Amino acid sequence: MSAQKVEYCTSCGIRLVEKGYVKFPCPQCGAEIGRCASCRQQGNVYTCSKCGFKAP
């Protein structure tokens, strides 16, 4: 039995399980960024954990 990888929102930390979330590469370094629908809608800032890039 293998462990399932759980994805979390880069901005608020909630699990990415609800409809409307996105995953995309960091514009600066290519690391994966995850955003929940709520943070996307509110324009909350995210910070890349790999390179520190910040954007709304």
Gaussian input, Z-matrix of N, CA and C with variables (Angstrom, degrees):
# hf/3-21g

backbone

0 1
 N
 C     1     B1
 C     2     B2     1     A1
 N     3     B3     2     A2     1     D1
 C     4     B4     3     A3     2     D2
 C     5     B5     4     A4     3     D3
 N     6     B6     5     A5     4     D4
 C     7     B7     6     A6     5     D5
 C     8     B8     7     A7     6     D6
 N     9     B9     8     A8     7     D7
 C    10    B10     9     A9     8     D8
 C    11    B11    10    A10     9     D9
 N    12    B12    11    A11    10    D10
 C    13    B13    12    A12    11    D11
 C    14    B14    13    A13    12    D12
 N    15    B15    14    A14    13    D13
 C    16    B16    15    A15    14    D14
 C    17    B17    16    A16    15    D15
 N    18    B18    17    A17    16    D16
 C    19    B19    18    A18    17    D17
 C    20    B20    19    A19    18    D18
 N    21    B21    20    A20    19    D19
 C    22    B22    21    A21    20    D20
 C    23    B23    22    A22    21    D21
 N    24    B24    23    A23    22    D22
 C    25    B25    24    A24    23    D23
 C    26    B26    25    A25    24    D24
 N    27    B27    26    A26    25    D25
 C    28    B28    27    A27    26    D26
 C    29    B29    28    A28    27    D27
 N    30    B30    29    A29    28    D28
 C    31    B31    30    A30    29    D29
 C    32    B32    31    A31    30    D30
 N    33    B33    32    A32    31    D31
 C    34    B34    33    A33    32    D32
 C    35    B35    34    A34    33    D33
 N    36    B36    35    A35    34    D34
 C    37    B37    36    A36    35    D35
 C    38    B38    37    A37    36    D36
 N    39    B39    38    A38    37    D37
 C    40    B40    39    A39    38    D38
 C    41    B41    40    A40    39    D39
 N    42    B42    41    A41    40    D40
 C    43    B43    42    A42    41    D41
 C    44    B44    43    A43    42    D42
 N    45    B45    44    A44    43    D43
 C    46    B46    45    A45    44    D44
 C    47    B47    46    A46    45    D45
 N    48    B48    47    A47    46    D46
 C    49    B49    48    A48    47    D47
 C    50    B50    49    A49    48    D48
 N    51    B51    50    A50    49    D49
 C    52    B52    51    A51    50    D50
 C    53    B53    52    A52    51    D51
 N    54    B54    53    A53    52    D52
 C    55    B55    54    A54    53    D53
 C    56    B56    55    A55    54    D54
 N    57    B57    56    A56    55    D55
 C    58    B58    57    A57    56    D56
 C    59    B59    58    A58    57    D57
 N    60    B60    59    A59    58    D58
 C    61    B61    60    A60    59    D59
 C    62    B62    61    A61    60    D60
 N    63    B63    62    A62    61    D61
 C    64    B64    63    A63    62    D62
 C    65    B65    64    A64    63    D63
 N    66    B66    65    A65    64    D64
 C    67    B67    66    A66    65    D65
 C    68    B68    67    A67    66    D66
 N    69    B69    68    A68    67    D67
 C    70    B70    69    A69    68    D68
 C    71    B71    70    A70    69    D69
 N    72    B72    71    A71    70    D70
 C    73    B73    72    A72    71    D71
 C    74    B74    73    A73    72    D72
 N    75    B75    74    A74    73    D73
 C    76    B76    75    A75    74    D74
 C    77    B77    76    A76    75    D75
 N    78    B78    77    A77    76    D76
 C    79    B79    78    A78    77    D77
 C    80    B80    79    A79    78    D78
 N    81    B81    80    A80    79    D79
 C    82    B82    81    A81    80    D80
 C    83    B83    82    A82    81    D81
 N    84    B84    83    A83    82    D82
 C    85    B85    84    A84    83    D83
 C    86    B86    85    A85    84    D84
 N    87    B87    86    A86    85    D85
 C    88    B88    87    A87    86    D86
 C    89    B89    88    A88    87    D87
 N    90    B90    89    A89    88    D88
 C    91    B91    90    A90    89    D89
 C    92    B92    91    A91    90    D90
 N    93    B93    92    A92    91    D91
 C    94    B94    93    A93    92    D92
 C    95    B95    94    A94    93    D93
 N    96    B96    95    A95    94    D94
 C    97    B97    96    A96    95    D95
 C    98    B98    97    A97    96    D96
 N    99    B99    98    A98    97    D97
 C   100   B100    99    A99    98    D98
 C   101   B101   100   A100    99    D99
 N   102   B102   101   A101   100   D100
 C   103   B103   102   A102   101   D101
 C   104   B104   103   A103   102   D102
 N   105   B105   104   A104   103   D103
 C   106   B106   105   A105   104   D104
 C   107   B107   106   A106   105   D105
 N   108   B108   107   A107   106   D106
 C   109   B109   108   A108   107   D107
 C   110   B110   109   A109   108   D108
 N   111   B111   110   A110   109   D109
 C   112   B112   111   A111   110   D110
 C   113   B113   112   A112   111   D111
 N   114   B114   113   A113   112   D112
 C   115   B115   114   A114   113   D113
 C   116   B116   115   A115   114   D114
 N   117   B117   116   A116   115   D115
 C   118   B118   117   A117   116   D116
 C   119   B119   118   A118   117   D117
 N   120   B120   119   A119   118   D118
 C   121   B121   120   A120   119   D119
 C   122   B122   121   A121   120   D120
 N   123   B123   122   A122   121   D121
 C   124   B124   123   A123   122   D122
 C   125   B125   124   A124   123   D123
 N   126   B126   125   A125   124   D124
 C   127   B127   126   A126   125   D125
 C   128   B128   127   A127   126   D126
 N   129   B129   128   A128   127   D127
 C   130   B130   129   A129   128   D128
 C   131   B131   130   A130   129   D129
 N   132   B132   131   A131   130   D130
 C   133   B133   132   A132   131   D131
 C   134   B134   133   A133   132   D132
 N   135   B135   134   A134   133   D133
 C   136   B136   135   A135   134   D134
 C   137   B137   136   A136   135   D135
 N   138   B138   137   A137   136   D136
 C   139   B139   138   A138   137   D137
 C   140   B140   139   A139   138   D138
 N   141   B141   140   A140   139   D139
 C   142   B142   141   A141   140   D140
 C   143   B143   142   A142   141   D141
 N   144   B144   143   A143   142   D142
 C   145   B145   144   A144   143   D143
 C   146   B146   145   A145   144   D144
 N   147   B147   146   A146   145   D145
 C   148   B148   147   A147   146   D146
 C   149   B149   148   A148   147   D147
 N   150   B150   149   A149   148   D148
 C   151   B151   150   A150   149   D149
 C   152   B152   151   A151   150   D150
 N   153   B153   152   A152   151   D151
 C   154   B154   153   A153   152   D152
 C   155   B155   154   A154   153   D153
 N   156   B156   155   A155   154   D154
 C   157   B157   156   A156   155   D155
 C   158   B158   157   A157   156   D156
 N   159   B159   158   A158   157   D157
 C   160   B160   159   A159   158   D158
 C   161   B161   160   A160   159   D159
 N   162   B162   161   A161   160   D160
 C   163   B163   162   A162   161   D161
 C   164   B164   163   A163   162   D162
 N   165   B165   164   A164   163   D163
 C   166   B166   165   A165   164   D164
 C   167   B167   166   A166   165   D165

   B1=1.4509
   B2=1.5250
   B3=1.3371
   B4=1.4621
   B5=1.5223
   B6=1.3196
   B7=1.4551
   B8=1.5222
   B9=1.3313
   B10=1.4569
   B11=1.5235
   B12=1.3266
   B13=1.4594
   B14=1.5247
   B15=1.3212
   B16=1.4564
   B17=1.5208
   B18=1.3113
   B19=1.4588
   B20=1.5253
   B21=1.3195
   B22=1.4554
   B23=1.5203
   B24=1.3268
   B25=1.4584
   B26=1.5267
   B27=1.3206
   B28=1.4586
   B29=1.5260
   B30=1.3391
   B31=1.4656
   B32=1.5233
   B33=1.3469
   B34=1.4689
   B35=1.5217
   B36=1.3297
   B37=1.4548
   B38=1.5163
   B39=1.3437
   B40=1.4652
   B41=1.5270
   B42=1.3314
   B43=1.4709
   B44=1.5243
   B45=1.3091
   B46=1.4653
   B47=1.5210
   B48=1.3239
   B49=1.4564
   B50=1.5300
   B51=1.3176
   B52=1.4585
   B53=1.5239
   B54=1.3003
   B55=1.4598
   B56=1.5352
   B57=1.3280
   B58=1.4582
   B59=1.5150
   B60=1.3367
   B61=1.4614
   B62=1.5237
   B63=1.3388
   B64=1.4676
   B65=1.5190
   B66=1.3259
   B67=1.4623
   B68=1.5182
   B69=1.3302
   B70=1.4568
   B71=1.5242
   B72=1.3299
   B73=1.4658
   B74=1.5251
   B75=1.3153
   B76=1.4616
   B77=1.5303
   B78=1.3380
   B79=1.4571
   B80=1.5328
   B81=1.3195
   B82=1.4620
   B83=1.5279
   B84=1.3448
   B85=1.4705
   B86=1.5279
   B87=1.3369
   B88=1.4574
   B89=1.5177
   B90=1.3358
   B91=1.4663
   B92=1.5291
   B93=1.3296
   B94=1.4587
   B95=1.5275
   B96=1.3341
   B97=1.4593
   B98=1.5209
   B99=1.3211
   B100=1.4607
   B101=1.5139
   B102=1.3388
   B103=1.4680
   B104=1.5209
   B105=1.3415
   B106=1.4559
   B107=1.5321
   B108=1.3129
   B109=1.4626
   B110=1.5260
   B111=1.3155
   B112=1.4592
   B113=1.5282
   B114=1.3150
   B115=1.4681
   B116=1.5247
   B117=1.3273
   B118=1.4641
   B119=1.5197
   B120=1.3271
   B121=1.4579
   B122=1.5319
   B123=1.3326
   B124=1.4606
   B125=1.5245
   B126=1.3232
   B127=1.4635
   B128=1.5172
   B129=1.3393
   B130=1.4639
   B131=1.5317
   B132=1.3042
   B133=1.4611
   B134=1.5261
   B135=1.3293
   B136=1.4624
   B137=1.5149
   B138=1.3300
   B139=1.4605
   B140=1.5184
   B141=1.3174
   B142=1.4594
   B143=1.5264
   B144=1.3206
   B145=1.4685
   B146=1.5271
   B147=1.3130
   B148=1.4639
   B149=1.5317
   B150=1.3529
   B151=1.4724
   B152=1.5264
   B153=1.3490
   B154=1.4596
   B155=1.5226
   B156=1.3304
   B157=1.4635
   B158=1.5226
   B159=1.3542
   B160=1.4654
   B161=1.5176
   B162=1.3366
   B163=1.4605
   B164=1.5262
   B165=1.3393
   B166=1.4674
   B167=1.5162
   A1=108.57
   A2=117.25
   A3=120.54
   A4=111.01
   A5=115.66
   A6=120.92
   A7=109.33
   A8=116.48
   A9=120.99
   A10=109.12
   A11=116.76
   A12=121.22
   A13=108.94
   A14=117.09
   A15=122.15
   A16=108.16
   A17=116.61
   A18=121.96
   A19=109.65
   A20=115.53
   A21=121.97
   A22=111.12
   A23=116.67
   A24=122.42
   A25=109.04
   A26=116.43
   A27=121.69
   A28=111.13
   A29=117.94
   A30=121.74
   A31=113.42
   A32=116.87
   A33=119.45
   A34=114.63
   A35=117.87
   A36=120.90
   A37=116.81
   A38=118.91
   A39=118.54
   A40=110.32
   A41=116.04
   A42=120.93
   A43=110.17
   A44=115.97
   A45=121.45
   A46=109.49
   A47=115.80
   A48=121.00
   A49=112.18
   A50=118.22
   A51=121.23
   A52=111.28
   A53=115.52
   A54=122.32
   A55=110.12
   A56=116.64
   A57=121.10
   A58=115.35
   A59=118.49
   A60=118.92
   A61=109.92
   A62=116.43
   A63=121.29
   A64=109.77
   A65=114.73
   A66=122.24
   A67=106.29
   A68=116.69
   A69=120.69
   A70=109.21
   A71=117.83
   A72=120.17
   A73=111.70
   A74=116.36
   A75=121.89
   A76=107.80
   A77=118.26
   A78=120.87
   A79=113.80
   A80=116.74
   A81=120.05
   A82=113.22
   A83=117.51
   A84=119.01
   A85=114.58
   A86=118.20
   A87=120.83
   A88=115.64
   A89=118.85
   A90=121.28
   A91=109.20
   A92=117.07
   A93=120.58
   A94=111.64
   A95=115.91
   A96=124.04
   A97=106.85
   A98=117.62
   A99=122.44
   A100=109.52
   A101=116.27
   A102=120.71
   A103=109.59
   A104=116.78
   A105=120.46
   A106=109.18
   A107=116.43
   A108=121.52
   A109=111.55
   A110=117.17
   A111=121.27
   A112=111.67
   A113=117.82
   A114=121.33
   A115=111.16
   A116=117.06
   A117=120.62
   A118=110.06
   A119=116.84
   A120=122.10
   A121=111.34
   A122=116.80
   A123=121.35
   A124=113.06
   A125=117.50
   A126=121.05
   A127=112.99
   A128=117.07
   A129=121.13
   A130=110.71
   A131=116.31
   A132=122.26
   A133=110.15
   A134=116.21
   A135=121.52
   A136=108.39
   A137=116.19
   A138=122.41
   A139=108.43
   A140=116.68
   A141=121.27
   A142=108.54
   A143=116.19
   A144=120.23
   A145=112.18
   A146=117.41
   A147=120.81
   A148=112.62
   A149=117.62
   A150=119.96
   A151=114.49
   A152=117.89
   A153=120.94
   A154=114.64
   A155=118.66
   A156=122.30
   A157=109.35
   A158=117.34
   A159=122.23
   A160=109.84
   A161=115.50
   A162=121.72
   A163=109.22
   A164=116.92
   A165=120.03
   A166=112.06
   D1=125.74
   D2=-178.67
   D3=-100.58
   D4=150.87
   D5=178.49
   D6=-76.74
   D7=138.14
   D8=179.40
   D9=-89.12
   D10=134.39
   D11=179.17
   D12=-76.18
   D13=128.03
   D14=179.06
   D15=-103.02
   D16=130.73
   D17=-179.96
   D18=-98.61
   D19=144.69
   D20=-179.18
   D21=-127.96
   D22=153.05
   D23=176.95
   D24=-65.91
   D25=131.08
   D26=-179.84
   D27=-66.55
   D28=-29.40
   D29=-178.21
   D30=-81.97
   D31=-52.23
   D32=-172.39
   D33=-111.40
   D34=-14.79
   D35=175.59
   D36=88.78
   D37=1.07
   D38=179.24
   D39=-76.95
   D40=158.74
   D41=179.44
   D42=-66.16
   D43=140.54
   D44=179.07
   D45=-88.41
   D46=79.00
   D47=-179.23
   D48=-122.39
   D49=-20.85
   D50=-178.13
   D51=-82.01
   D52=157.38
   D53=178.57
   D54=-61.79
   D55=139.63
   D56=174.97
   D57=103.36
   D58=-0.93
   D59=178.33
   D60=-79.74
   D61=160.08
   D62=176.38
   D63=-135.39
   D64=154.67
   D65=171.33
   D66=-128.69
   D67=134.50
   D68=-177.61
   D69=-152.69
   D70=160.91
   D71=179.36
   D72=-76.88
   D73=144.58
   D74=174.83
   D75=-59.09
   D76=132.81
   D77=-179.94
   D78=-62.63
   D79=-22.30
   D80=-176.81
   D81=-94.57
   D82=-44.45
   D83=-173.16
   D84=-121.82
   D85=-12.11
   D86=178.42
   D87=90.58
   D88=-2.77
   D89=177.31
   D90=-64.31
   D91=151.45
   D92=-178.14
   D93=-74.28
   D94=131.98
   D95=176.51
   D96=-113.83
   D97=135.73
   D98=175.91
   D99=-117.02
   D100=135.52
   D101=-178.91
   D102=-133.54
   D103=129.49
   D104=176.55
   D105=-78.71
   D106=162.59
   D107=-178.24
   D108=-60.55
   D109=-38.21
   D110=-178.35
   D111=-64.78
   D112=-47.59
   D113=179.78
   D114=-66.18
   D115=-36.19
   D116=176.57
   D117=-62.96
   D118=-45.88
   D119=-177.29
   D120=-66.12
   D121=-38.53
   D122=-178.31
   D123=-83.33
   D124=-11.63
   D125=-179.11
   D126=71.98
   D127=30.09
   D128=179.52
   D129=-64.74
   D130=143.44
   D131=-179.15
   D132=-70.49
   D133=141.19
   D134=171.53
   D135=-119.29
   D136=151.70
   D137=177.76
   D138=-126.33
   D139=126.94
   D140=177.99
   D141=-68.00
   D142=128.33
   D143=-178.63
   D144=-72.59
   D145=-18.59
   D146=-178.27
   D147=-87.25
   D148=-46.75
   D149=-173.80
   D150=-117.36
   D151=-10.08
   D152=178.70
   D153=85.99
   D154=4.75
   D155=178.08
   D156=-58.83
   D157=134.62
   D158=179.80
   D159=-121.32
   D160=141.05
   D161=177.32
   D162=-161.26
   D163=159.11
   D164=175.92
   D165=-80.43

